[in-house]
Amino acid sequence: MKHKDDEWEKVVRKEPFAASPFAEEHKQNVLRQVAWLKSGSAQKMSGAGDKSAEQKKLPNPHRRGLRSRRAVMACTTIAAVAAAVILWNGQLVEPVIETVYPTAALQYTDDAGMSLLTDKMKRNVAVTMRDYLGKQLRITKVQDLPVSGRVSVEAGKEGDAEYALIWLDAATGNLREVEMRREMAANELEHRYLRQIPSLLEGIKSDPTLKPISARRYVKMKQGQEKPVWFTTLFLENSRGRGSIEWTRDEAVSVSGSVSSDTVSQDLITEARMSIEALSGEPAPDLKNIIFEQNGKTLEDTTDLYFGDRYLVSRIGGMFSDKYTVMDFQREIPDLETREEYELYFEKLRNMKESVIRQNAAPVIKQIFKIDLDLYKLERDPNTPGMVTFRSAETEVYHTFKVRYEEDARITMITIDANANL
């Protein structure tokens, strides 16, 4: 005769679990949840049913038989509940405790402000983190904000990868604003996202076998919104390339991935080589990777061509954009020892003479774009040392150049934006 805990096998072999992977770890996950349910509130609830008036009227043998049948039924029901929340195509979906008692999964610090939280506030915080962030974070600070009529709940530390800041209405306990983020392993991401990967990559002619590496989630709710909005980014990689997919709520809004050179205009590859030669003064290194991105938010398509270990040529095109960039992406701020040295470095970039910048940038722009920089005026932004903008003095010309330069005035990036003034 089978042990009663083996009833879980009957459950997972039924629909919708019949097609799910059948592994030992899944069995152990189910059994752990069964054990928790039977030792906790579920056992009390199932035990209460055994004390019915109907049982008291039955002879002892009948009562024993009824108890036996109900025990098996209770176990089967518990196993079914546990399997329903744990197994779905072999994935750990959602722990039972967070589904049935979300506030029980909250962790608290000893902060005195914790007393400000009502039961409704605790539930709203717990459900919000569970439903949108996918994880309960330890609450580290609770603060009353009497001027705004709010109570703020902070979980985690502001500089950490996992962090939540939730504002509640002090009178009603309802959500007012939310800011949360979380970094997670790829296998922690919900299956509804993972199952979209191959078709989305195939849609941009990328490699559908790119493997999920990691994921990030951001959650926001502004004043006046009824529910939070969540944003999910998944990073993908294999030995042949890389990519990423972004979702707003459950809708994929941006897909990028490595593509074959056969899918890209050969004229663009030729132009890219010539642009690198003009920027560096040397022959362009071999083309190592091409990443194509289709962005539904900005209605833009981006093609990034990587040459060697330091050069990038990027073409961005769309209904409202037309940009072309050539850059040395290894350009870095030098590793200096003191604050004074950094201040002197940035001051030297800010005070670089316009004539020197023009002298170095003009020949490169002339060679790549066949445009005379003398017709453009230079603009500086004090907040971006080492970067200047050349804007046309002619009103009928609707493009600008952004130029980045080094301490020695070497040009390391040029971007032409054909719609900058529209």
Protein Blocks (a to p, Z undefined) as FASTA:
>chain_A
ZZfklmmmmmmmpcfklmpccdfklmmmmmmmmmmmmmmmmlmmmmmmmmcfklmmpcfk
lmmmmmmmmmmmmmmmmmmmmmmmmggghiafbdfklmmmmmlmpccdfbfklmmpcfkl
mmmmmmmmmmmnopacddfbdcddfknopacddehjfkbmbdcdddddfklopafbdcdd
ddddfklpcfklmmmmmmmmmmnopafkbccfbdcddddddehiabdcdddddddddfkb
ccddddehjbcfbdcddddfklpcfklmmmmmmmmmmmnopacdddfbdcddddfklopa
cddddehjlbccdddddfkbccdddddfkbccdddfbfklmmmmmmmmmmpcfklmmmmm
mmmmmmmnopafklpccdddfklghiacdddfbfklccdcdddddfkopafbdcddfklm
ZZ
